[in-house]
Amino acid sequence: MPGPLPVGDPVPASGPVPPCSPAGAFGVYVHVPFCASRCGYCDFNTYTPAEGVVQDGYVDTVLAELARASSLVTPARVDTVFVGGGTPTLLPAADLGRVLDGIDKVWGLAGDAEITTEANPETVSPASLASLRAAGFTRISLGMQSAAPHVLAVLDRRHTPGRAAAAAREARAAGFAHVNLDLIYATPGERVSDFQDSLSAVVDAGVDHVSAYALIVEDGTRLAARMRRGELPYPDDDVAADRYLAAEAALSAAGFSWYEVSNWALGSSGRCRHNLLYWRGGDWWGFGPGAHSHVGGVRWWNVKHPTAYAAALSAGGWPAAGREVLSTEEAVTEEVMLRLRLAEGLPLARLPGAAALAVARRAMADGLLERSAFEQGRAVLTLRGRLLADAVVRDLLVAA
């Protein structure tokens, strides 16, 4: 089941954010909350046909929120669009194209805008990929998770082991300049050879971006229930660390470079600009049920259920369920948490105080931060530091 929304302040009747004109890079996120079935590990805000949620009219509802948003925010241009889910490609390519056209008409898409859609491999074909490309999408992110049948079974993934890599090659043939494959590692039952085979399949697929995440067991999911019943063991941290090291070795040997702890790309052009906007604290408006937004230091999130989302807009209101205005201290905390995960690192001058700088110096001495970068005024994680990134961030913030 989907996880809970944050607890925030009520949203003013005038809207979640004061009228503004962001001058820097601006992004749009569009949430498509539909899935054919729910994967056992997933707690995303998604709904299946069995739950009585219908897709009809959904694009019109998103466009209604876009019209409302345009009365408050007027960015110089939209630099990135990311359509996520759920499974966006359960909607026809023409409907997704209508969303892009709406964004372009209301706010204007930059000439070099990065426009991404997520997709499950079984929902695309050479024809549908060509239609997505013709609609304006420049980048596609495919959920692969693993090349091992028994690992996919544990995760409740429906596609066959080779389908994700085949879909990636089809996307390239359809004209997508940028293609990502997602991996999940340290799933119970995954062997060393299974993950090596998955990495080989990713490299052989000819993609220019790879995301690899350790399995997280979320409360309320089928996977969590199976582990509580003792049907499956919980993920092992040492195994996850070994898998990460294997990913770094295989991907770097294939020419990929890490640019965020869980993301690798072939050259700077392969990096996901939309996600970099998140990690650098940029501005974006998130459309759809449960979508989060951040503009000018204000964060808000929409109601979760598609019916409630549509009802709020139909009534002429805002679909936002809550918001928070970030304090200076909260903004600094987020900057440390997010920017330290990037290969470009965090300027030492942005650390919150002398105590945090002293902790960073100890982390450098312990081999968790790059010495050369530190001497040039930046905190950049070493490979060992990436394995312990959460602990490094925690120590820096506790010191503050």
C-alpha positions in Angstrom: 0.0 0.0 0.0 1.2 3.6 -0.6 3.2 5.2 2.2 1.8 8.1 4.2 2.1 11.8 3.2 4.2 14.1 5.4 2.6 16.2 8.1 2.6 19.9 7.2 0.8 23.2 7.5 -2.6 23.9 5.9 -2.5 25.3 2.4 -3.8 28.8 2.1 -6.9 29.3 -0.1 -4.7 31.6 -2.4 -2.5 28.6 -3.2 0.5 26.6 -2.0 3.1 29.2 -2.9 3.0 33.0 -3.3 3.1 34.3 -6.9 6.6 34.2 -8.2 8.8 34.1 -11.3 11.7 31.6 -10.8 14.7 32.8 -12.7 16.8 29.6 -12.6 16.4 26.2 -14.0 12.8 25.0 -13.5 11.4 21.4 -13.7 8.0 19.8 -14.0 7.2 16.4 -12.5 4.0 14.6 -13.6 2.8 11.6 -11.6 0.9 8.9 -13.4 -0.6 6.7 -10.5 -1.6 3.7 -12.5 -0.1 0.2 -12.6 -1.3 -3.1 -14.1 -0.3 -4.8 -10.8 1.6 -3.8 -7.7 5.2 -5.1 -7.1 5.7 -6.7 -3.8 8.4 -4.1 -2.7 6.6 -1.0 -3.8 4.9 1.6 -1.6 4.6 4.3 -4.3 1.4 6.1 -4.7 0.0 3.8 -7.4 -3.4 2.1 -8.0 -4.4 -1.0 -10.0 -7.6 -1.7 -11.9 -8.7 -3.9 -9.0 -8.8 -0.9 -6.8 -11.4 0.8 -8.8 -9.3 3.7 -10.1 -9.8 4.5 -13.8 -7.5 6.3 -16.2 -10.2 8.0 -18.3 -10.0 11.8 -18.0 -6.7 11.8 -16.1 -4.7 13.9 -18.5 -7.5 16.6 -18.5 -7.3 16.7 -14.7 -3.5 17.2 -14.8 -4.0 20.0 -17.4 -6.5 21.6 -15.0 -3.8 21.7 -12.3 -1.4 23.1 -14.8 -3.8 25.9 -15.6 -4.1 26.7 -11.9 -0.4 26.6 -11.4 0.2 29.1 -14.1 -1.7 31.7 -12.1 1.0 31.5 -9.4 4.3 30.6 -11.0 5.7 32.0 -14.2 9.2 30.4 -14.8 11.5 31.8 -17.5 11.2 28.4 -19.1 10.8 24.7 -18.3 14.2 23.0 -18.5 13.2 19.4 -17.6 10.0 17.3 -17.5 9.9 13.9 -15.8 6.8 11.7 -16.1 6.9 9.1 -13.4 4.7 6.7 -11.6 3.3 4.2 -11.5 3.5 3.2 -15.1 3.2 6.3 -17.3 3.3 4.1 -20.4 -0.1 2.6 -19.5 -1.4 5.9 -20.9 -1.4 6.3 -24.7 1.6 8.2 -26.1 -0.8 10.8 -27.5 -2.1 11.5 -24.0 1.4 12.0 -22.7 2.1 14.2 -25.6 -0.9 16.3 -24.7 0.7 16.9 -21.3 3.9 18.1 -22.9 2.0 20.3 -25.3 0.1 21.8 -22.3 3.4 22.6 -20.5 4.8 24.2 -23.6 1.8 26.4 -24.2 1.5 27.5 -20.6 5.2 27.9 -19.5 7.3 27.2 -22.6 9.7 24.3 -23.0 13.3 25.2 -23.4 14.7 24.2 -26.9 17.0 21.7 -25.3 14.6 20.5 -22.6 15.2 17.1 -21.2 11.9 15.2 -21.3 11.8 11.8 -19.5 9.2 9.2 -19.1 9.5 6.1 -16.9 8.3 2.8 -18.3 7.9 -0.8 -17.4 9.5 -2.9 -20.1 6.3 -5.0 -20.8 4.3 -1.8 -21.6 6.4 -0.6 -24.5 7.0 -1.8 -28.1 9.0 -0.5 -31.0 5.8 1.3 -32.2 4.9 2.8 -28.9 8.5 4.0 -28.3 8.5 5.7 -31.7 5.3 7.4 -30.8 6.7 8.6 -27.5 9.8 9.9 -29.3 7.5 11.7 -31.8 5.5 13.2 -28.9 8.7 14.9 -27.7 10.3 12.6 -25.1 14.1 12.6 -25.3 14.9 10.2 -22.4 13.3 7.0 -21.1 13.9 5.2 -17.8 13.1 1.5 -17.8 12.6 -0.6 -14.7 14.8 -3.7 -15.0 15.6 -4.6 -11.4 17.4 -7.9 -12.2 18.2 -10.3 -15.0 17.6 -13.3 -12.8 14.1 -15.0 -13.0 14.0 -16.0 -9.3 14.9 -12.4 -8.2 12.2 -10.9 -10.4 9.8 -13.4 -8.8 10.7 -12.3 -5.3 10.1 -8.7 -6.3 6.8 -9.6 -8.1 8.0 -8.2 -11.3 6.0 -9.3 -14.3 8.4 -8.9 -17.2 10.7 -11.7 -18.4 14.4 -11.5 -17.6 15.5 -10.3 -21.0 12.7 -7.9 -21.8 14.2 -4.7 -20.1 17.4 -4.9 -22.0 15.5 -5.6 -25.3 13.3 -2.6 -24.6 16.4 -0.4 -24.0 17.7 -1.4 -27.4 14.3 -0.7 -29.0 14.3 2.8 -27.4 17.7 3.5 -28.9 16.4 2.4 -32.3 13.4 4.6 -31.9 15.7 7.6 -31.5 16.0 8.1 -27.8 19.3 9.8 -27.1 19.3 8.9 -23.5 18.2 5.5 -22.0 18.3 4.4 -18.3 18.0 1.0 -16.8 17.1 0.6 -13.1 18.6 -2.2 -10.9 17.7 -3.3 -7.4 20.4 -5.3 -5.6 20.6 -7.4 -2.4 17.2 -9.0 -2.9 16.9 -12.2 -0.8 18.1 -15.1 -2.9 20.2 -13.0 -5.2 23.6 -14.6 -5.8 26.8 -12.9 -6.7 26.5 -14.4 -10.2 23.0 -13.1 -10.6 24.0 -9.5 -10.0 27.0 -9.8 -12.3 24.7 -11.1 -15.0 22.4 -8.2 -14.4 25.3 -5.7 -14.7 26.5 -7.4 -17.9 23.0 -7.2 -19.4 22.8 -3.5 -18.6 26.2 -2.8 -20.2 25.4 -4.9 -23.3 22.0 -3.1 -23.7 23.8 0.1 -24.9 22.3 2.5 -22.3 24.0 5.7 -21.2 22.7 5.7 -17.7 22.3 3.2 -14.9 20.6 3.6 -11.5 21.3 0.9 -8.9 19.6 0.8 -5.5 19.8 -1.5 -2.5 16.5 -3.1 -1.8 14.6 -1.2 0.9 11.8 -3.1 2.7 8.9 -0.6 3.2 6.2 -1.1 5.8 2.9 -2.1 4.4 4.2 -3.9 1.4 3.8 -7.6 0.5 7.5 -8.1 0.8 7.6 -6.7 4.3 4.8 -9.1 5.3 6.6 -12.1 3.8 9.7 -11.2 5.8 7.8 -10.7 9.0 6.3 -14.2 8.5 9.8 -15.6 8.1 9.2 -16.6 4.5 12.2 -14.5 3.3 15.3 -13.2 5.1 15.7 -9.5 5.5 18.4 -7.8 3.3 22.0 -8.0 4.6 23.9 -4.8 4.8 27.2 -6.5 4.1 25.8 -8.1 1.0 24.4 -4.7 -0.2 27.9 -3.2 0.2 29.5 -6.0 -1.8 26.9 -5.5 -4.5 27.6 -1.7 -4.6 31.3 -2.3 -5.0 30.5 -4.8 -7.8 28.4 -2.2 -9.6 31.1 0.4 -9.3 33.7 -1.9 -10.7 31.6 -3.2 -13.6 30.2 0.1 -14.6 33.4 2.1 -14.3 35.1 -0.6 -16.5 32.5 0.0 -19.1 33.1 3.7 -19.1 30.4 4.9 -16.7 31.1 7.4 -14.0 29.2 7.9 -10.8 27.6 11.3 -10.4 25.3 10.5 -7.5 25.7 7.7 -5.0 23.2 5.5 -6.8 23.6 6.8 -10.4 26.2 6.3 -13.1 26.3 7.9 -16.6 28.4 7.8 -19.8 29.7 11.3 -19.8 28.0 14.5 -18.5 25.4 14.4 -21.3 24.0 11.1 -19.9 23.3 12.5 -16.5 19.7 13.0 -15.6 19.3 16.8 -15.5 15.9 16.5 -13.8 17.2 14.6 -10.8 20.2 16.9 -10.6 17.7 19.7 -10.2 16.3 17.9 -7.2 19.7 17.2 -5.7 20.9 20.8 -6.2 17.8 22.3 -4.5 16.2 23.7 -7.6 12.5 24.6 -8.2 9.9 22.3 -9.7 6.1 21.9 -9.7 4.8 18.3 -9.3 1.4 17.5 -10.9 -0.8 14.6 -10.0 -2.0 12.8 -6.9 0.7 12.6 -4.2 3.1 14.7 -6.2 5.6 16.9 -4.3 6.7 20.4 -5.4 9.4 22.9 -4.3 9.4 26.5 -5.4 11.2 29.4 -3.7 11.8 27.6 -0.4 8.2 26.3 -0.1 7.5 22.6 -0.4 4.0 21.1 -0.8 2.4 17.8 -1.7 -0.9 16.9 -3.3 -3.6 14.6 -1.9 -2.9 11.0 -2.6 -6.0 9.4 -4.1 -6.8 10.2 -7.7 -10.5 10.6 -6.9 -9.7 13.2 -4.2 -7.2 14.9 -6.5 -9.8 15.2 -9.3 -12.5 16.4 -6.9 -10.4 19.2 -5.5 -9.7 20.6 -9.0 -13.2 20.1 -10.2 -14.4 22.2 -7.2 -12.0 25.0 -8.2 -9.7 24.4 -5.3 -6.1 23.4 -4.9 -5.3 19.7 -4.7 -2.4 20.3 -2.2 -2.8 18.4 1.1 -0.1 20.3 3.1 3.0 22.4 2.8 6.0 23.6 4.7 8.1 26.8 4.4 11.7 25.8 4.9 13.6 27.6 7.6 17.2 28.6 6.9 18.4 25.7 9.2 16.2 23.2 7.3 17.4 24.4 3.9 21.0 24.0 5.0 20.3 20.5 6.3 18.7 19.5 3.0 21.7 21.0 1.1 24.1 18.8 3.1 22.0 15.7 2.7 21.5 16.0 -1.0 24.7 17.7 -2.4 27.0 15.4 -0.5 25.6 12.5 -2.5 26.8 14.1 -5.7 30.2 13.5 -7.3 30.6 17.3 -7.4 30.3 17.3 -3.7 29.5 20.1 -1.3 31.4 23.4 -0.8 33.0 23.3 2.7 31.8 26.8 3.1 28.2 25.5 3.1 28.8 23.3 6.1 26.7 24.4 9.1 29.5 25.8 11.4 33.0 25.1 12.6 32.0 21.9 14.4 30.7 20.4 11.2 33.9 21.4 9.4 35.9 19.6 12.1 33.8 16.5 11.6 34.4 16.8 7.8 38.1 17.0 8.4 38.0 13.8 10.5 36.0 12.1 7.8 38.7 13.1 5.3 41.4 11.7 7.6 39.3 8.4 7.9 39.2 8.0 4.1 35.5 9.0 3.7 36.1 12.2 1.9 38.6 12.9 -0.9 41.7 14.6 0.3 42.4 16.5 -2.9 38.9 17.8 -3.1 38.9 18.8 0.6 42.1 20.8 0.0 40.3 22.6 -2.8 37.4 23.5 -0.5 34.9 20.7 -1.3 33.5 17.7 0.5 33.4 14.8 -1.9 32.8 11.2 -0.9 35.4 8.5 -1.6 34.2 5.1 -2.6 34.2 4.0 1.0 32.5 7.2 1.9 29.7 6.3 -0.6 29.1 3.1 1.3 28.7 5.1 4.5 27.1 8.2 3.0 24.2 8.3 5.4 26.5 8.1 8.4 28.7 10.8 7.1 25.7 13.1 6.6 24.4 12.3 10.0 27.7 13.1 11.7 28.0 16.4 9.9 24.5 17.4 10.9 24.7 16.2 14.5 27.9 18.3 14.9 26.0 21.4 13.7 
